[in-house]
Amino acid sequence: MVSKEKRGYIVIDRELCKGCYLCMAFCPRQRIVASSSLNQKGYYPIEFKESDDPKEMCTGCGTCATMCPDVAIEVYRE
């Protein structure tokens, strides 16, 4: 039996993110990076980095949203 890997993506509210980067530390696929631009509060928020490699794609595990103290991340699964 062929198992299809789950695919997911996240949506980040840049204005809620305070740049603590806990989500980056816990993302198993390293799909979250720090932004190079500031949000309106003066923080460098996170960004979701897409990938075409199936071994690096977001699985929608939800760890990033669970770790986010600012509730700035929404997780979606295919």
Secondary structure, 3 states (H helix, E strand, C coil): CCCCCCCEEEEECCCCCCCCCHHHHHCCCCCEEECCCCCCCCCCCEEECCCCCCCCCCCCCCHHHHHCCCCCEEEEEC
